[in-house]
Amino acid sequence: MTEEVSAARIRRGLSYVCENLEDLREHLAQLGRTAELDRLRRAVVDKTESPATPLDAIDRIVRADGNARGAYGDNARMVPEPGPLGVGPAAEADVAFLCPLSACERVEWAEPTMREAPRCRLGEVPLRWVKG
């Protein structure tokens, strides 16, 4: 795996962890292994180390316990959910929210009903917004 492919995989994994943080925390708590998630958070927020090592550790732990998606959210044998009918790609003027730590690939599109920006679950700060 090239360094570029590895970095992209880590960013995708961090996106998956951020979006599913509560479920992963609950799963790891049941196993008594939340220290690995805390280590990942420090790696991302405080930049204490590369997030690759704690992310890989979490992936091994949850896969060994039967979670097919692991910490990267891939390789599960699942049918993808269909998207909403009539919704195409974002228009140029749409607002998107991105990772404020520039650590992952998470993107959330703004909706008219939003009262505030979505939050980074790892960094506990609002996502940064960009306008197309």
N, C-alpha and C positions, 0 to 999 in steps of 0.2 A: 504494500500500500504506500503510495507516494505521500510525501509530507502534505501536499495540497489536499489530497483526498482525505487524509487523516484529519486535517484541520476542519474540513467541511463536515465530516462525520461527527466530530466533537461539537461543532456549532449546532448541528441538527439534534444531537443528543441533549444538549443544554436546553434547546427549545422545547423538546418533549418533556424534560424534567420540570421546567418552569410551568408548562401548561398542565402538568399532572402532579404537581408537587404534593398536594394534600393526600392523594391516593398513595403515592410512593412513600410519603412519611408514615402513613398509617400501616402500610405493608411492612416497612422496615421496623417500625415500633413493635409490631407483633413478633418480629424475629429478634428484637433486642439489638438492632444494628443501626440506630439513628446516628451514631457517631460518624459514619461514612457520609451521610447527607450533610451533616454540619461541616465536615471537612470540605465537601464539594462547595458549599456556600462560601466558606472562607477563601477557597481557591478562586472563585469567580469574583466575589465582592472585594476582598482584600488583596487579591493577587498574590497569595502566599506560595502558590505552586501552580503548575499546569493543571487544569481541571481534568486532563485525560486520565490520570491515575485514580482519583476518587470516583470518576464517572465509570471507569472500567470495573472498579471494585463493586459499585452499586449494581452494575449490569450483571456481574457474575452472581451476586447474592440473590437478586430477585429472579433471575432465570433458574437458578438452582432450586428455588422454591416454587417453580411452576409458572412464572409470569413470562409468557412467550415473547412479549414485546421488550422486555428488559428495560434498561435505562435509556436506550437509544430509540425506542419506539418502532423498531423494525423487525423483520423476519417473522412476524406473526402470520399465521394462516387464517386470515380473516377476510371477509368480503368488504371492500371499501364502501363507505357510506356515500350514497348519491348526493350531489350538490342540489341546492334549491333550483327548481325549474325557472327559467326565464332570467336567471342571474348570470351575467357574463363577466368578463374580466373588468377590473376596476377602471373607471373613467379617469382621464388625466387629472382632473381637479379633485379627486378623492384624497382624503387624509388617511394616512396609515400611521400606526404606532409601532415603533421598533424598540429593540432592546436598548435600554439606557446605558448598559455596561459594554455594549458592542461585543458581547460574549456569545450570542446565539442568533439564530435566524428567525426568531419569532416575529410574526407580523399580525397585527390585529387592525382591521379596517374600521374606521369611525362609522358610527351609526347616529342618525338624528336623535335617538333617545338617550344617548350617552350624556351623563351629567358630569363625568370626570374621566380622565385618561385611565385606561387599564394599568395595572401595576405589575412590575417585575416581582415575581414571587420569591426569587432567590435574593434579590437585592432590596426588596421591600420599598421600592421607589417607583414613581410613575414611569411608564414607557415614554420615550421621546416621540414627538410627532413630526411627520414630514408631509408636505403637501405636494401632490403630483404636478 
